[in-house]
């Protein structure tokens, strides 16, 4: 695999939303190219007969059922007493758009 170009490194940095200096670009050009070359090497490994796995622990994710529960009036009042702004019985937040 060919080494990444400086433009490709800058594009990757842009996508990752990180700023890079010219010195960083030269260093990352070498480092990222080595990582990608290693992944390319992994493509040559014979994986026939190997079952794909998502993790090695064997554990399964245990999720609770997503059910809304009504709170008693005292709990609702204590919550509303601690918020900065309310409107018509709801918590009012600033608009983000």
Secondary structure, DSSP 8 states (H G I E B T S, - for coil): -----HHHHHHHHHHTT----HHHHHHHHHHHHHHHHHHHHHTTS--TT----S-SS---------------HHHHHHHHHTSS-EETTEE------
